[in-house]
């Protein structure tokens, strides 16, 4: 009996060891990640490349300056997408090539036009997005030039001139809300923002600037910092609302709240908009972080109270005009803790121009005429506000 039990135990142990050995000798591709897509976005000071994958990707990176390129070796890859070569028509990259090296390995090569700073990080799945490997190729000198140009605008501002910063929400990796016909919030608000800038530029006493001029992502805190570097007298963040209720429609205006949201709907909206950093893939570099002076707390509170009162005043003017061109979701402004409205010294509002998830609102938002009406309404409100 004892010999039989011992033999059985030895057989079980042998089977287990054989299984472990077989597993260890299996190729990495059995357990690895599948790369499903490659995308890129061009910004004024950087190019962003994103790899979508089914699972987290292990990688090792290297770079060279002559010729300038960044190489990222991907480890434990099961499959690659059909499209493995992308032509990039921007000022930083020539092309992107993904090469299968075999044995579960692949190489991503980014052919640069000039040596760039590289930031690589991963993002976990969130709000429908898969695992992502994000590569930012940054022109640090251009980034610095843009910051200096913004500060120069503030320093050379003529007496009586007001600076307005228009912030089209979302962008790049973060599309924002999506309409039934696949209209993207990021595209609509950029169009409205550009039309609004055009109108404001026709007014001598106003200088207006956009936080983004194309389809690329800008972290929420960076948008606020940009407004402060410009020395903004007013900051307006443009959005198009979304809802699981397809009947919800109309325009609305939101201001900052430091103590809590005015209602649950406002809180949910703020939570959604504040998630933009996660969706868009915010990676705040040390050079991009705001270095605010240590202000006296009493002075800071006074500044915040004054800017919030001015925000309320502009919000009422905006609502007054919006109700003439579109139905209002709420007759009064709402309040919540939006990250993008937190500049203590700048009156700031967030405008939801319409519900992109409503079929009729989506149809209107796609009309250049309606976009123009929204821009004209906000332009009028800005003029009234400064007068």
LOKOLFI-792266 format. One record per residue (C-alpha): residue number from 1; residue in three letters; x, y, z. Coordinates in Angstrom, 1 decimal. Layout:
% residues N
ATOM  seq  type      xx      yy      zz
ATOM  NUM   ALA       X       Y       Z
...
//
This chain:
% residues 387
ATOM  seq  type      xx      yy      zz
ATOM    1   UNK     0.0     0.0     0.0
ATOM    2   UNK     2.8     2.4     1.0
ATOM    3   UNK     4.7     1.6    -2.2
ATOM    4   UNK     1.6     2.3    -4.3
ATOM    5   UNK     0.9     5.6    -2.6
ATOM    6   UNK     4.6     6.6    -3.0
ATOM    7   UNK     4.5     5.7    -6.7
ATOM    8   UNK     1.3     7.7    -7.2
ATOM    9   UNK     2.8    10.7    -5.5
ATOM   10   UNK     6.0    10.5    -7.6
ATOM   11   UNK     3.9    10.3   -10.8
ATOM   12   UNK     1.9    13.4    -9.8
ATOM   13   UNK     5.1    15.3    -9.0
ATOM   14   UNK     6.6    14.3   -12.3
ATOM   15   UNK     3.5    15.3   -14.2
ATOM   16   UNK     3.6    18.7   -12.5
ATOM   17   UNK     7.3    19.3   -13.2
ATOM   18   UNK     6.8    18.3   -16.9
ATOM   19   UNK     3.9    20.7   -17.1
ATOM   20   UNK     6.0    23.5   -15.6
ATOM   21   UNK     8.9    22.8   -18.0
ATOM   22   UNK     6.5    22.8   -21.0
ATOM   23   UNK     5.0    26.1   -19.9
ATOM   24   UNK     8.4    27.7   -19.4
ATOM   25   UNK     9.4    26.6   -22.9
ATOM   26   UNK     6.3    27.9   -24.6
ATOM   27   UNK     6.9    31.0   -26.8
ATOM   28   UNK     6.0    34.3   -25.3
ATOM   29   UNK     3.3    34.8   -28.0
ATOM   30   UNK     1.0    32.3   -26.2
ATOM   31   UNK     0.6    34.8   -23.3
ATOM   32   UNK     1.5    38.2   -24.8
ATOM   33   UNK    -0.4    41.2   -26.0
ATOM   34   UNK    -1.9    41.8   -29.5
ATOM   35   UNK    -1.2    45.2   -31.0
ATOM   36   UNK    -4.5    46.3   -32.6
ATOM   37   UNK    -3.8    49.8   -33.9
ATOM   38   UNK    -1.3    52.6   -34.3
ATOM   39   UNK    -2.3    56.3   -34.3
ATOM   40   UNK    -0.6    59.6   -34.1
ATOM   41   UNK    -1.5    63.3   -33.5
ATOM   42   UNK     0.4    66.4   -34.4
ATOM   43   UNK     0.6    69.3   -32.0
ATOM   44   UNK     2.6    72.6   -32.3
ATOM   45   UNK     5.3    71.4   -29.9
ATOM   46   UNK     5.1    67.6   -30.1
ATOM   47   UNK     3.9    64.5   -31.9
ATOM   48   UNK     2.1    61.8   -30.0
ATOM   49   UNK     2.1    58.2   -31.2
ATOM   50   UNK    -0.3    55.6   -29.6
ATOM   51   UNK    -0.3    51.8   -29.8
ATOM   52   UNK    -3.5    50.1   -28.8
ATOM   53   UNK    -3.2    46.6   -27.3
ATOM   54   UNK    -5.3    43.9   -25.7
ATOM   55   UNK    -3.0    43.6   -22.7
ATOM   56   UNK    -0.2    45.6   -21.1
ATOM   57   UNK     2.9    45.9   -23.3
ATOM   58   UNK     6.5    45.3   -22.1
ATOM   59   UNK     9.0    47.5   -23.9
ATOM   60   UNK    12.6    48.8   -24.0
ATOM   61   UNK    13.4    52.1   -25.7
ATOM   62   UNK    16.5    53.6   -27.3
ATOM   63   UNK    17.2    56.7   -29.4
ATOM   64   UNK    19.9    58.0   -31.7
ATOM   65   UNK    20.6    61.5   -33.1
ATOM   66   UNK    22.2    60.7   -36.5
ATOM   67   UNK    19.9    60.0   -38.2
ATOM   68   UNK    17.4    61.0   -35.4
ATOM   69   UNK    15.1    58.2   -34.5
ATOM   70   UNK    13.5    56.5   -31.5
ATOM   71   UNK    13.3    52.7   -31.4
ATOM   72   UNK    11.0    50.8   -29.0
ATOM   73   UNK    11.3    47.0   -28.7
ATOM   74   UNK     8.1    45.4   -27.8
ATOM   75   UNK     8.2    42.1   -25.9
ATOM   76   UNK     5.6    39.4   -25.6
ATOM   77   UNK     3.6    40.3   -28.7
ATOM   78   UNK     1.1    37.8   -30.2
ATOM   79   UNK    -0.1    39.7   -33.3
ATOM   80   UNK     0.4    43.0   -35.1
ATOM   81   UNK    -2.1    45.1   -37.1
ATOM   82   UNK    -2.2    44.8   -40.9
ATOM   83   UNK    -1.2    48.5   -41.2
ATOM   84   UNK     2.4    48.6   -40.0
ATOM   85   UNK     3.8    51.7   -41.8
ATOM   86   UNK     2.4    55.2   -41.4
ATOM   87   UNK     3.5    58.3   -43.4
ATOM   88   UNK     3.5    61.3   -41.0
ATOM   89   UNK     3.1    64.7   -42.5
ATOM   90   UNK     4.1    67.0   -39.7
ATOM   91   UNK     7.3    68.9   -38.7
ATOM   92   UNK     8.6    66.3   -36.4
ATOM   93   UNK     8.2    62.8   -37.9
ATOM   94   UNK     8.8    61.3   -41.4
ATOM   95   UNK     7.2    58.0   -40.8
ATOM   96   UNK     6.3    55.2   -38.3
ATOM   97   UNK     7.2    51.6   -39.0
ATOM   98   UNK     6.3    48.5   -36.9
ATOM   99   UNK     8.5    45.5   -37.7
ATOM  100   UNK     7.8    41.9   -36.7
ATOM  101   UNK    11.1    40.5   -35.2
ATOM  102   UNK     9.6    37.0   -34.5
ATOM  103   UNK     9.6    35.0   -31.3
ATOM  104   UNK     7.0    37.4   -29.7
ATOM  105   UNK     9.0    40.5   -30.4
ATOM  106   UNK     8.4    43.6   -32.5
ATOM  107   UNK    10.2    47.0   -33.1
ATOM  108   UNK     8.5    50.3   -33.4
ATOM  109   UNK    10.7    52.8   -35.2
ATOM  110   UNK     9.9    56.5   -35.2
ATOM  111   UNK    11.9    58.4   -37.9
ATOM  112   UNK    12.4    61.9   -36.7
ATOM  113   UNK    13.2    65.1   -38.6
ATOM  114   UNK    15.1    66.5   -35.7
ATOM  115   UNK    16.3    65.1   -32.3
ATOM  116   UNK    13.4    65.3   -29.8
ATOM  117   UNK    12.8    64.6   -26.1
ATOM  118   UNK    10.9    61.3   -25.6
ATOM  119   UNK     8.3    60.6   -23.0
ATOM  120   UNK     6.9    57.0   -22.9
ATOM  121   UNK     4.1    55.8   -20.6
ATOM  122   UNK     1.3    53.3   -20.5
ATOM  123   UNK    -2.4    53.8   -19.9
ATOM  124   UNK    -4.8    51.3   -18.5
ATOM  125   UNK    -8.2    50.6   -20.1
ATOM  126   UNK   -10.8    53.3   -19.3
ATOM  127   UNK   -14.1    54.5   -20.7
ATOM  128   UNK   -14.0    52.1   -23.6
ATOM  129   UNK   -10.3    52.7   -24.4
ATOM  130   UNK    -8.0    49.6   -24.4
ATOM  131   UNK    -4.5    49.3   -23.0
ATOM  132   UNK    -2.3    52.0   -24.6
ATOM  133   UNK     1.4    52.6   -25.0
ATOM  134   UNK     1.9    56.4   -25.5
ATOM  135   UNK     5.0    58.0   -27.0
ATOM  136   UNK     5.3    61.8   -26.9
ATOM  137   UNK     8.2    63.2   -29.0
ATOM  138   UNK     8.6    66.8   -27.7
ATOM  139   UNK    10.3    69.8   -29.1
ATOM  140   UNK    11.4    71.4   -25.8
ATOM  141   UNK    12.7    74.5   -27.5
ATOM  142   UNK     9.4    75.1   -29.3
ATOM  143   UNK     7.5    74.4   -26.1
ATOM  144   UNK     9.6    77.1   -24.4
ATOM  145   UNK     9.2    79.5   -27.3
ATOM  146   UNK     5.4    79.2   -27.1
ATOM  147   UNK     5.4    79.9   -23.4
ATOM  148   UNK     7.6    82.9   -23.9
ATOM  149   UNK     5.3    84.2   -26.7
ATOM  150   UNK     2.3    83.9   -24.4
ATOM  151   UNK     4.0    85.8   -21.6
ATOM  152   UNK     5.1    88.4   -24.1
ATOM  153   UNK     1.4    89.0   -25.1
ATOM  154   UNK     0.7    89.7   -21.4
ATOM  155   UNK     3.7    92.0   -21.0
ATOM  156   UNK     3.0    94.0   -24.1
ATOM  157   UNK    -0.7    94.3   -23.7
ATOM  158   UNK    -1.9    97.9   -24.4
ATOM  159   UNK    -3.9    99.7   -21.8
ATOM  160   UNK    -7.6    99.0   -22.2
ATOM  161   UNK    -7.0    95.8   -24.2
ATOM  162   UNK    -8.7    92.7   -22.9
ATOM  163   UNK    -7.4    89.2   -23.4
ATOM  164   UNK    -9.8    86.3   -23.9
ATOM  165   UNK    -8.7    82.6   -24.0
ATOM  166   UNK   -11.0    80.2   -25.7
ATOM  167   UNK   -10.6    76.5   -24.8
ATOM  168   UNK   -12.1    73.9   -27.2
ATOM  169   UNK   -12.5    70.9   -25.0
ATOM  170   UNK   -11.0    67.4   -25.5
ATOM  171   UNK    -8.9    66.7   -28.6
ATOM  172   UNK    -6.6    64.0   -29.9
ATOM  173   UNK    -6.9    60.8   -28.0
ATOM  174   UNK   -10.0    62.2   -26.2
ATOM  175   UNK   -12.9    62.6   -28.6
ATOM  176   UNK   -15.3    63.8   -25.9
ATOM  177   UNK   -19.0    62.9   -26.3
ATOM  178   UNK   -20.2    61.2   -29.5
ATOM  179   UNK   -23.4    61.8   -31.5
ATOM  180   UNK   -25.7    59.1   -33.0
ATOM  181   UNK   -24.1    59.9   -36.4
ATOM  182   UNK   -20.6    59.6   -34.9
ATOM  183   UNK   -20.1    63.4   -34.7
ATOM  184   UNK   -17.3    64.0   -32.2
ATOM  185   UNK   -17.5    66.7   -29.6
ATOM  186   UNK   -13.8    67.6   -30.0
ATOM  187   UNK   -14.3    68.5   -33.7
ATOM  188   UNK   -17.5    70.6   -33.2
ATOM  189   UNK   -16.1    72.7   -30.3
ATOM  190   UNK   -12.9    73.4   -32.3
ATOM  191   UNK   -15.0    74.7   -35.2
ATOM  192   UNK   -17.1    76.9   -32.9
ATOM  193   UNK   -13.9    78.1   -31.1
ATOM  194   UNK   -12.2    79.2   -34.4
ATOM  195   UNK   -15.3    81.1   -35.5
ATOM  196   UNK   -15.4    82.8   -32.1
ATOM  197   UNK   -11.8    83.8   -32.4
ATOM  198   UNK   -12.4    85.2   -35.9
ATOM  199   UNK   -15.2    87.4   -34.5
ATOM  200   UNK   -13.2    88.6   -31.5
ATOM  201   UNK   -10.2    89.5   -33.6
ATOM  202   UNK   -12.3    92.0   -35.4
ATOM  203   UNK   -12.7    94.0   -32.1
ATOM  204   UNK    -9.8    96.4   -31.5
ATOM  205   UNK   -10.1    96.3   -27.7
ATOM  206   UNK   -10.0    92.4   -27.5
ATOM  207   UNK    -7.2    90.0   -28.3
ATOM  208   UNK    -8.3    86.3   -28.4
ATOM  209   UNK    -6.3    83.0   -28.3
ATOM  210   UNK    -7.1    79.3   -28.5
ATOM  211   UNK    -5.7    76.7   -26.1
ATOM  212   UNK    -5.6    74.2   -29.0
ATOM  213   UNK    -5.7    75.0   -32.8
ATOM  214   UNK    -5.9    71.4   -34.1
ATOM  215   UNK    -6.8    67.8   -33.2
ATOM  216   UNK    -4.4    67.1   -30.3
ATOM  217   UNK    -4.8    66.7   -26.6
ATOM  218   UNK    -3.9    69.4   -24.0
ATOM  219   UNK    -4.0    68.4   -20.3
ATOM  220   UNK    -6.6    70.3   -18.3
ATOM  221   UNK    -4.0    71.9   -16.0
ATOM  222   UNK    -2.0    73.1   -19.0
ATOM  223   UNK    -5.1    74.9   -20.4
ATOM  224   UNK    -5.4    76.8   -17.2
ATOM  225   UNK    -1.6    77.6   -17.1
ATOM  226   UNK    -1.8    78.8   -20.7
ATOM  227   UNK    -4.6    81.2   -19.8
ATOM  228   UNK    -2.5    82.6   -16.9
ATOM  229   UNK     0.6    83.0   -19.2
ATOM  230   UNK    -1.5    85.0   -21.6
ATOM  231   UNK    -2.7    87.1   -18.7
ATOM  232   UNK    -6.3    86.3   -19.6
ATOM  233   UNK    -9.2    88.6   -18.5
ATOM  234   UNK   -11.7    85.9   -19.3
ATOM  235   UNK   -11.5    82.1   -20.0
ATOM  236   UNK   -14.2    80.2   -21.8
ATOM  237   UNK   -14.1    76.4   -22.1
ATOM  238   UNK   -16.3    75.1   -25.0
ATOM  239   UNK   -18.0    71.7   -24.8
ATOM  240   UNK   -20.9    69.7   -26.3
ATOM  241   UNK   -22.9    67.8   -23.7
ATOM  242   UNK   -23.7    64.1   -23.8
ATOM  243   UNK   -26.3    62.0   -22.1
ATOM  244   UNK   -27.6    58.4   -22.0
ATOM  245   UNK   -31.0    60.0   -22.4
ATOM  246   UNK   -31.3    60.7   -26.2
ATOM  247   UNK   -34.1    63.2   -25.5
ATOM  248   UNK   -31.9    65.5   -23.4
ATOM  249   UNK   -31.0    68.7   -25.4
ATOM  250   UNK   -30.2    72.3   -25.0
ATOM  251   UNK   -27.4    74.7   -24.0
ATOM  252   UNK   -26.0    75.3   -20.5
ATOM  253   UNK   -23.4    77.3   -18.7
ATOM  254   UNK   -21.3    76.2   -15.7
ATOM  255   UNK   -19.1    78.0   -13.2
ATOM  256   UNK   -16.7    76.8   -10.6
ATOM  257   UNK   -17.8    75.7    -7.1
ATOM  258   UNK   -15.3    75.3    -4.3
ATOM  259   UNK   -17.8    73.9    -1.8
ATOM  260   UNK   -19.7    71.4    -3.9
ATOM  261   UNK   -21.9    71.0    -7.0
ATOM  262   UNK   -25.2    72.9    -7.2
ATOM  263   UNK   -26.9    69.6    -8.1
ATOM  264   UNK   -26.1    66.0    -8.9
ATOM  265   UNK   -26.2    66.6   -12.7
ATOM  266   UNK   -23.6    69.3   -12.4
ATOM  267   UNK   -21.4    67.0   -10.3
ATOM  268   UNK   -21.7    64.2   -12.8
ATOM  269   UNK   -20.8    66.5   -15.6
ATOM  270   UNK   -17.7    67.9   -13.8
ATOM  271   UNK   -16.6    64.3   -13.1
ATOM  272   UNK   -17.0    63.4   -16.8
ATOM  273   UNK   -15.1    66.5   -18.0
ATOM  274   UNK   -12.4    66.0   -15.3
ATOM  275   UNK   -11.8    62.5   -16.6
ATOM  276   UNK   -10.5    64.0   -19.8
ATOM  277   UNK    -6.9    63.8   -18.5
ATOM  278   UNK    -7.2    60.0   -18.1
ATOM  279   UNK    -8.8    59.5   -21.5
ATOM  280   UNK    -6.5    61.9   -23.3
ATOM  281   UNK    -3.4    60.6   -21.6
ATOM  282   UNK    -2.1    63.5   -19.6
ATOM  283   UNK     1.6    63.3   -18.8
ATOM  284   UNK     2.6    66.5   -17.1
ATOM  285   UNK     6.3    67.0   -17.5
ATOM  286   UNK     8.3    69.0   -15.0
ATOM  287   UNK     8.8    71.8   -17.5
ATOM  288   UNK     5.1    72.0   -18.0
ATOM  289   UNK     4.1    72.3   -14.4
ATOM  290   UNK     3.0    75.8   -13.2
ATOM  291   UNK     5.3    77.3   -10.6
ATOM  292   UNK     2.9    79.7    -8.8
ATOM  293   UNK     4.3    82.1    -6.3
ATOM  294   UNK     3.4    81.5    -2.6
ATOM  295   UNK     0.5    83.9    -2.3
ATOM  296   UNK    -0.8    85.1     1.0
ATOM  297   UNK    -3.9    83.0     1.7
ATOM  298   UNK    -6.1    86.0     2.4
ATOM  299   UNK    -5.1    87.6    -0.9
ATOM  300   UNK    -5.7    84.3    -2.7
ATOM  301   UNK    -9.2    84.0    -1.3
ATOM  302   UNK   -10.0    87.6    -2.3
ATOM  303   UNK    -8.9    86.9    -5.8
ATOM  304   UNK   -10.9    83.7    -6.0
ATOM  305   UNK   -14.1    85.4    -4.7
ATOM  306   UNK   -13.8    88.2    -7.1
ATOM  307   UNK   -13.1    86.0   -10.2
ATOM  308   UNK   -16.0    83.8    -9.3
ATOM  309   UNK   -18.4    86.8    -9.0
ATOM  310   UNK   -17.2    87.9   -12.4
ATOM  311   UNK   -17.7    84.4   -13.7
ATOM  312   UNK   -21.3    84.5   -12.6
ATOM  313   UNK   -21.8    87.8   -14.3
ATOM  314   UNK   -20.5    86.6   -17.6
ATOM  315   UNK   -22.5    83.3   -17.2
ATOM  316   UNK   -25.7    85.3   -17.0
ATOM  317   UNK   -24.8    87.3   -20.1
ATOM  318   UNK   -24.0    84.1   -22.0
ATOM  319   UNK   -27.3    82.5   -21.0
ATOM  320   UNK   -29.2    85.6   -22.0
ATOM  321   UNK   -27.8    85.3   -25.5
ATOM  322   UNK   -27.9    81.5   -25.9
ATOM  323   UNK   -31.6    81.4   -25.2
ATOM  324   UNK   -32.1    83.5   -28.3
ATOM  325   UNK   -30.5    80.9   -30.6
ATOM  326   UNK   -31.2    77.6   -28.9
ATOM  327   UNK   -33.2    76.0   -26.1
ATOM  328   UNK   -31.6    76.1   -22.6
ATOM  329   UNK   -31.1    72.9   -20.7
ATOM  330   UNK   -31.1    75.0   -17.5
ATOM  331   UNK   -32.4    78.6   -17.2
ATOM  332   UNK   -29.6    79.5   -14.7
ATOM  333   UNK   -25.9    78.7   -14.5
ATOM  334   UNK   -24.8    75.6   -12.6
ATOM  335   UNK   -21.7    75.1   -10.4
ATOM  336   UNK   -19.3    72.2    -9.9
ATOM  337   UNK   -15.6    71.6    -9.3
ATOM  338   UNK   -14.2    71.6   -12.9
ATOM  339   UNK   -10.4    71.4   -13.0
ATOM  340   UNK   -10.3    73.7   -16.1
ATOM  341   UNK   -12.1    76.5   -14.2
ATOM  342   UNK    -9.7    76.6   -11.2
ATOM  343   UNK    -7.5    79.7   -12.1
ATOM  344   UNK    -8.0    81.8    -9.0
ATOM  345   UNK    -7.4    85.1   -10.8
ATOM  346   UNK    -9.3    84.6   -14.1
ATOM  347   UNK   -13.1    84.7   -14.5
ATOM  348   UNK   -13.8    81.3   -16.1
ATOM  349   UNK   -16.9    79.5   -17.4
ATOM  350   UNK   -17.7    76.3   -19.2
ATOM  351   UNK   -20.3    76.4   -22.0
ATOM  352   UNK   -22.1    73.3   -23.2
ATOM  353   UNK   -23.3    74.5   -26.5
ATOM  354   UNK   -25.8    71.7   -27.1
ATOM  355   UNK   -26.4    67.9   -26.5
ATOM  356   UNK   -24.4    66.1   -29.2
ATOM  357   UNK   -26.2    62.9   -28.2
ATOM  358   UNK   -29.6    64.3   -29.2
ATOM  359   UNK   -30.3    63.8   -32.9
ATOM  360   UNK   -31.7    67.3   -33.5
ATOM  361   UNK   -28.9    69.0   -31.6
ATOM  362   UNK   -26.3    66.9   -33.4
ATOM  363   UNK   -27.9    68.0   -36.7
ATOM  364   UNK   -27.7    71.6   -35.7
ATOM  365   UNK   -24.1    71.3   -34.4
ATOM  366   UNK   -23.0    70.0   -37.8
ATOM  367   UNK   -24.4    73.2   -39.5
ATOM  368   UNK   -21.8    75.9   -40.1
ATOM  369   UNK   -24.7    78.5   -39.7
ATOM  370   UNK   -25.6    77.2   -36.3
ATOM  371   UNK   -21.9    77.1   -35.2
ATOM  372   UNK   -21.7    80.7   -36.4
ATOM  373   UNK   -24.7    81.7   -34.4
ATOM  374   UNK   -23.2    80.2   -31.2
ATOM  375   UNK   -19.9    82.0   -31.8
ATOM  376   UNK   -21.7    85.3   -32.5
ATOM  377   UNK   -23.8    84.9   -29.3
ATOM  378   UNK   -20.7    84.3   -27.2
ATOM  379   UNK   -18.9    87.2   -28.9
ATOM  380   UNK   -21.8    89.6   -28.1
ATOM  381   UNK   -21.7    88.4   -24.5
ATOM  382   UNK   -18.0    89.0   -24.2
ATOM  383   UNK   -18.4    92.5   -25.6
ATOM  384   UNK   -21.2    93.3   -23.1
ATOM  385   UNK   -19.2    91.8   -20.3
ATOM  386   UNK   -16.2    94.1   -20.9
ATOM  387   UNK   -18.3    97.1   -21.4
//
